[in-house]
Amino acid sequence: MTIAFSDMTASPTRTLGSSGRRVSRFFETGSRGVAVAAGGVVILALGGVTVFLTVQGWPAWTAASGLPQNASSLWALAGPLAFGSVWASAIALVLTAPISVGVALFLSEYAPRRVARVLGSVVDVLAAVPSVVFGLWGLMVLAPMLAGPYAWLSAKMGWFPLFSGQSSATGRTILTAAIVLSIMMTPIMASVCREAFTQTPQALREAAIALGSTPWEVIRLAVLPYGRSAMISGCMLALGRALGETMAVAMVLSATPGLVSLQVLTSSNPNTTAAFIAQNFPEAHGMQVSALIALGLVLFAITFVVNAVARRVARPRKEA
Amino acid sequence: MKTIHLNKKVPVALIMTAAIAATLGLGGCAANEAAGNSPTTDAATTGGTSLSGTLNAGGATSQTAAQEAWRAGFQNANPNVTVNYDATGSGTGKQNFSQGGYLVAGTDVPYTAAEASGAFASCATGSTLVEVPVYISPIAVAFHLTGIDALNLDSSTIADIFTGQIQTWDDPAIAALNPGVTLPSTTITPVHRSDSSGTTENFTDYLAQTAPSAWPYPAAQSWPSDLAGEAAQGTQGVRETLSATTGAIGYLDASQASDLGQASIKVGSSWVAYSAQAAAAAVEASSMDAGRASTDLVIDLDRTLTDPTTYPLVLVSYMVACSQYADPNDGALANAYLSHIVSSSAQQAAAQNAGSAPLSQTLAARDASVVGAIK
């Protein structure tokens, strides 16, 4: 960092005269200004959103009537929806995490370079597919395909609490929604992990090899510990996408707002906050609008907490 | 070096030409508007093609396809008018109309009598609220069973299916209504809308009025949250779920139900399949909502009609306007556009484009007399 900096300031002085130095100073202060302004915009946007959500949603916090779903209070409405958001995202994360780490390990450790490059860009393209496309695919292809396996699961493994209850004939359950979410999360988490894995210091790998490690032991001793914080922050980035995902969930999930249930194969599933807002906003008016905006604030708070926790966990361990 | 210079000059020249053109163009627009103002006020009475301006409208999503047909027809006849219809939903549409953002609005849920006597931003003082039924859409109870295209289902059986009291298709309650039909033992999957919608409100209103003991819920835009069942987003979501699932039953805009099995509902003592005429007849046979201004033609839909020429499971959507606008040009535009909407050619166009039921002659004449008086 310091070397690069002194290089940059040194070179114009050498090649250009005093006017060049003035230009260079102009760019120095200019780029500083632009950077500060850009930083400020982020803070302003975040602050603006918070103020908007708080002010516009304010009346709903104390309201006892006129709320969507005839809820008795905002908490009664927000609680089950917050549960739905967290539950769907948690299932998705459980499905995503091993696959993403596997993809990243394959790309960084096992795949021949050319295959890794092609496959790496395929994963990146997957991240760019709009969520409405995943929603359509989930609704029209995945859900009907899963209805059969769900019926089998609930018949054979109905004793397991998550698989209990009458299985959905359409397959549009929270498990399907979570699978769709996990497909959307995988590229994000995989590319974060791959970046970290490929940057494992060669010295660490060589040290492990010198101790007689097999390739898997190299991964276990050198690559995974080095990439630990990247794996966690990848999880959290992916979780952030899942919590806020609206369109795909709204299209795929057969939701009953107000329901809190851990069963993942039935027709009645808890709705997610984001999907609920999107489904009810077009026909909302008066207090309902305030309530939906207040729900946005709740979702915002959940995301904020998830991020804060992630930062804490992902902080690199202090060297002993 | 020279080529670089040339390259640099070309864009400048282009920009200047564009700027001049833009200035001229803008000047032209302004002149048009200034000159156009006085003739447009006359156009309200003559209904000629000299109308100009922009009519911003919006609201109910149910009217989207119909509004497309109406706008196209109207703009063909009045090339200087731009009509925008923003399908924001009924609630937002009414809110924007109240605040003056829309000159006219579409809504599935009319203003209450108390709201209707309030103040509206675009209206002149002393104006009354105009609400006219313009869009009638039969709602079909559709199902997916292999080899069965039609069934008879009365409202209490429908209510029992949607509340989960009846769980299989060969239930004795369904068999009793359909002698001679071999019903499979397939599990019934009732499908409802997950988003709040006018279709749900009219369907639940139908059940609440005709089968109050089997359906203890009030009419509402969102599905009762303590009922289980499959939820799907939007009309297309319901249709997609019904097509993909054997044993599913749902309610949706009849125009979207053509490739599914359809239930005939019980009206009086006969079984009536939906038809455009029967739907329009049900609206005509219902009485007007009492206690409103003479321009406020809100219909109190009677789902308990017994006349077998009516199909009372319908959605009625309204257009909202002022009887007198603060700006006469706005009044002329609203008058011309709403008059176009209730005309028989526009109603036919909507039937083609949206599968709606055209207004009956009596209804159309009643609407026309109100919207023709908008100033």
Interface residues (C-beta under 8 A of the other chain):
Chain A: P68 Q69 N70 L139 M140 A143 P144 A147 Q166 S168 A169 T170 R172 A250 M251 L253 S254 A255 T256 P257 G258 L259 T266 S267 S268 N271 Q279 N280 F281 P282 E283 A284 H285 G286 Q288 V289
Chain B: T61 T88 G89 S90 G91 T92 K94 Q95 T187 T189 V191 S194 D195 S196 S197 G198 A220 Q221 S222 S225 D226 L227 A228 G229 E230 A231 A232 Q233 G237 E240 T241 A244 T245 T246 G247 A248
